Amino acid sequence: MNTDTPIAQPALDALRRPLRDLRISVMDRCNFRCPYCMPRERFHEHYPFLKTSERLDFTEILRLTRLFVPLGVRKLRITGGEPLLRVNLAELIGDLHGIDGIDDIALTTNGVLLSRYASELKAAGLSRVTVSLDSLDQDTFARMNGGMGRVTEVLEGIEHAQAAGLGPIKVNAVIQRGVNENGVIDLVERFRGTGVTVRFIEYMDVGNRNDWREQLVVPSRDLVEQIGARWPLHAVKPDYVGEVARRYAFDDGQGEVGFISSVTQPFCGACSRARLSSDGSLYTCLFAQTGTDLRGPLRSGASDAEMDTLLRGLWQARGDRYSEQRAVLRSRSDSQPKIEMNYIGG
């Protein structure tokens, strides 16, 4: 196979945004059945998930990652489904860690299996983890994940991740009005002063199954006010250009909280993320309607130079800014279904 080395020329999209972050979904399956993502009535025991041969293998993931580096990618995030269901994931992490130009590898997980794998993943080269935890209340937790797993298992996973040095650890909580907004203070109190940062995410219209309505969104500004009334806060400058969370530190020095406000304060203008699905399709937006097949060219013998041309062209043509155009795009009668979140990760 011809593997002519591509020229290291960072890519800019049509809005002059660089490519810095690649999110890699390694698994379409999940051990939760969240109603807004993988409802149990559809994703039942006989649901036809991808076959092993349909997923990108580790060699293909590594090759694509190496090809993304000359375009500007420096940070990787491993996602799913639930990525810890992928057999021998630590081997992939170790190989990704060895790629010149990659500065950071993170993983997003629901945390139930994290206690089992945290030390192994850290030893392989994983930098940090983000754990999804929408509530500390077991009944609310079960309502939001289809009745799978227990809060105590997630908390144990976080403790193992801390002990392994997978930090800074972030806990992501999606807040839905009428479901879990009453547990916001409990989450902050549980992790305040522990080195774990809780980030509250506005409920977004990802995919087609979550019955999203704007009335279900709890604006981040309301949560800032609520938390600040209990523990005074002050805004913190971003660590880097394109940081999606707006950060606030506690005045008493007991850590931070973050707010991801895609609905009320869109951040499309600085988005530097591309998403690779587990079957090898590339998506340039979380709210994308279509992706581009990369698995086909890979398995048909495309050279590195040919793949570079394909990837570079996809990013340079990118003009996505869904969150800034949400109202207009949702009102269009010809709008197409968006790709589901379990397919490309968060």
C-alpha positions, 0 to 999 in steps of 0.5 A: 500500500502506498503511504506517502507522507502528507504535508503537515499543514493545519487545516481551517474550516470555512469559518476559519476554525482550526481542527484540534480535537478528535472524538473517537467512538469505539463502541456503539453499545451501552450498558445503560438505556437512557430514555433520551439516547437509547430507550429500552423499547428500541434498543432491546436485547435483539437490537442489531448493533454493529458486528465486530467486522463493521467497527473500525479495528484498532489498526484503522483507528490508529492510522486515522489518528496519525492522519489527523495529526498533520491537520492539527489534532492534538487532543483525543477523547474516547467515547461510545456508547460506553467505551469501557465495553470495548475489549482490550481498550487499554491496548488502544490507549497505549498505542494512541499515547505513542503517536507523536503530536498527541498531547492529551487523551481523555475518556468519557464514561458512565462510570459503572465499569471504571473501578475495574479499569482505571489503573490499567487505563492510566498505566496505558497512557490515558490522561483523564476521565469525564464521568456522566452522572445526572443525579445522586438520587438513586431513583432519579438516576435510574429514571434517567438511565433506564434502570441500569446500574447504581449511583454507588458504582459510579461513585466508586469508579470516580474514587478509583480514577482519583486513586489512579491519577486520572485527573483532573476528573470532571463529572457531567450532569445534563439538567432537565427541567422537571427531572433532576434540577432539584439535585444540582446543589447535592452534586456540587456539595458532594464534589466540592473540595475534592478536586472533581469539577462538576459541569452542568450541561443544558439539555440539548436537542441531540438526535431525534428521540429525546422529545426535546422542547425548549421548556425543558432547558434549565438555563445555565445562568439560573444554575450559576445564580442558584449555586452562587447563592449557596457558595459565592462564585467568581468567573474564571478565564478559559484555559484555552481558545475553544474551551466549551465550559464556562468556569466559575471558582468558589470564592473560598478556594474549594474548587470550580464548577462549569457550565456548558450552555449550547442552547442559551450561549452557543459556542459554535464560533470556536468549535474545533472538534470532529467526531469519528463513529465506531463504524468509521464515519466522520461527523463535523458537528454533534448535530450533524445529519450526515457523515462521510464514510472513511472505513470504505476508503481505508479498506479499499487501499487508499494511500495516506496522501489520498486520505489526507486529501479527503480529510482536509477537504472535509474540514475545509468545507465545514461550515457547521454552526447548528447551535447558533442557527437552532431556531431557524433550522428546527422550524424548517419543514424540510429538516432531516433527522440528526445523527443519534448521540449513542452513535458518535458520543457526546 
